[in-house]
Amino acid sequence: MKSENEEHISLPGNEALKRIMERCNLKSRIEKVSLIDGLGRVCAYDIASMNTLPNSLTSRLDGIAIYYHDFENGIPDTSSWKRGVQYDFANTGIAIKKDYDTVIKIEEVEIDKSGNIKILKAPSAKGELTQPAGQKMKKGDVLVKSHTLLTPSHLEILAMGGIDKIDVLQKPVVAIIPTGNELVPVGKPLPLGKNVESNSIMMRTKVVLWGGQPLVYDIVPDDPKKIINTLLDALKKADIIIINGGSSKGTEDYNIKMLGEVGEVLAHEVEHGPGKHTSFTVAYGKPVIGIVGPPIGAEYTVDWYVMPLINKYLFQPTIKPQRLQVVLTKPIVSKRPFDFYVRIIVKYEDGQYKGTPVIGRDKLVVEGLIHANAHLCIPGDVDGYEAGDKVEVELRCPIELITRN
Amino acid sequence: MKSENEEHISLPGNEALKRIMERCNLKSRIEKVSLIDGLGRVCAYDIASMNTLPNSLTSRLDGIAIYYHDFENGIPDTSSWKRGVQYDFANTGIAIKKDYDTVIKIEEVEIDKSGNIKILKAPSAKGELTQPAGQKMKKGDVLVKSHTLLTPSHLEILAMGGIDKIDVLQKPVVAIIPTGNELVPVGKPLPLGKNVESNSIMMRTKVVLWGGQPLVYDIVPDDPKKIINTLLDALKKADIIIINGGSSKGTEDYNIKMLGEVGEVLAHEVEHGPGKHTSFTVAYGKPVIGIVGPPIGAEYTVDWYVMPLINKYLFQPTIKPQRLQVVLTKPIVSKRPFDFYVRIIVKYEDGQYKGTPVIGRDKLVVEGLIHANAHLCIPGDVDGYEAGDKVEVELRCPIELITRN
């Protein structure tokens, strides 16, 4: 809790993230869920099989099950053989009846209308085309390791292992606090000079995609007491807190002061744009990220700074976007001295990937959020790029969607 | 509805898929949902803005709003200026008060303790640092096109446009019918010789990931009447039907006959392994895919044949997995004459990607479903590969997860 005269801390974004990662204490909690609800959850412990599979000698193919000793001297006379005595049918993946020990595949067997069988090829070893008990898994085998993110394949294996309830990490609760006198909720009439509160739906759905549980607050007006009270409430209920808006130097931007009241501000701003006024605060061991109001900056910074916190809580790696070399169709000027990110529309034309920066004023937000399928970082020490320059962009969609256009 | 003596049709998998795509009639239905429930849904129509944004002249930065005409002859004497008369404060993204027409950023303004202001730099044009009404979007502008898969960014833009309810395509209902006398539900005791029904949880969760609505039936025993009745029920309730198991040549594998009773079998099997006994049937204009019992074959074939049907219903492209060149650490022998798919464990070692095929008997399913992060197609006309050969695999996970190991 610093005084009003605290220093103003500006850091590179990754340094600010590193500091808050080190300082905050993200304590994972555990809950039990049905296997059927396990998709996308992270298991809390190693999970071992309750079953031995197969639990008896099983056929690998459709065919007939026989006693191998009948074939030790080649193909025997089968004219008097009876189903259920010398042989029986065997089906793929199904336990072999009685104590037959070997399978001959159905393509090597001829059966006439009266049920007499003729075998075309003898098995070459005892146990051929069978699977012994326990070959897939044994009771006690670890099937899925602690902190695995569960996919459909994991759920299948756990089901095979007889597991129908699992211990998983609880979804971290991510509080989202929209602030600003100028904001009106979606679907309400928009008075002149007001703006729609549109960031929380973007943030809450990203939190869901990342495996968190959003807790969205009603819009908080620019009133120091209300901001503090909401922050304190969120610090009780949530694991990670996003406070959105009020982050700049405007006359009604109180948030950064309020953050200093409830915790320690590790960074008041970061050295990139958009999103320069992103702040990092630790309060009661929890991370509070101040996210800027403009939608593109808000989107960049929740991706960069909130997703890794959720991943840390869930013990998951943060996966970098796919990169692609494109030829620029327009020049871009740097916003020195800071790194600056520009949305890019990548198209595949004439056998190459071409990137058109989304710059200029008209429809910037719509273009940037919807039509741009990539972005480019212009480092602070670069003047900019010319049309025709080859640059490496980060994709916002699978590359396959670009090649199709 | 063919006779018992119908021909046995074997096709390459992509040809079978093409034929069922042409023959089946996937009719999309539309429903209205709250914007907040729109993540991952596909919008049914173009969606136009209800708002003009900004809806009045807005400041682009934090600063002061002024009248440009006061600056036509350079910086005026501001010693007698009063807030609310000659100027007022302006905040980023907020409507400008009164009828001021231009903004000067706060860094160019000095304010002393008694509120007198001094301006360091005159604006260079009328309207500087402002955004006119309608520059972001105008009422009636199409924000999101018909059949767009909605991401958090789309939801943000729609919220800005004042849209709080949207028409989306209903999730296609995908019936999943597990069949087989040998199957026992997960979590029930497993009698000797029985097997856990583990495919439906893999399939239902994949259907959810692909945007469908799973409808999972209880295990149907190998009884022709029960299979037919379940198929007919599913054909009433679902858009796409998966019948799982009973697809081979075993004595209790009735499914393919039953499929011929309810519809037209376009392919009884496909020319690849695993999953050779995948079947394609059109019944009442709906696709019925017969999926094999063994889990790895089941997983391959729902990916290859069910996902594209869901995508077709939802007007979405099917995105190919990322490909990667790896060096094989072990030889693989072909299963001529058909294409054969082998699961591969890719690791990044000594500066290169190395691929180890999952072959041999022990723990094949666990390794193949869980540890394998790629697969390789061995074309039917290739003998196989040697250790050290460079081959191109398809990834089952983001490449970033491999490089980290």
Interface residues (C-beta under 8 A of the other chain):
Chain A: L35 I36 L39 N51 L53 P54 N55 S56 D62 F89 A90 N91 T92 G93 I94 A95 I106 Q131 Q135 K136 M137 D141 L143 V144 T151 P152 S153 H154 L155 E156 I157 A159 M160 G161 G162 I163 D164 K165 E182 V186 G187 L190 L192 G193 K194 N195 V196 E197 S198 N199 I201 M202 M203 R204 T205 K206 V208 L209 S248 K249 G250 T251 E252 D253 G293 P294 P295 E299 P317 I319 K320 Q322 R361 D362 K363 L364 V365 V366 L369 I370 P398 I399 E400 L401 R404
Chain B: L35 I36 L39 N51 L53 P54 N55 S56 T58 D62 F89 A90 N91 T92 G93 I94 A95 I106 Q131 Q135 K136 M137 D141 L143 V144 T151 P152 S153 H154 L155 E156 I157 A159 M160 G162 I163 D164 K165 E182 V186 G187 L190 L192 G193 K194 N195 V196 E197 S198 N199 I201 M202 M203 R204 T205 K206 V208 L209 S248 K249 G250 T251 E252 D253 G293 P294 P295 E299 P317 I319 K320 Q322 R361 D362 K363 L364 V365 V366 L369 I370 P398 I399 E400 L401 R404
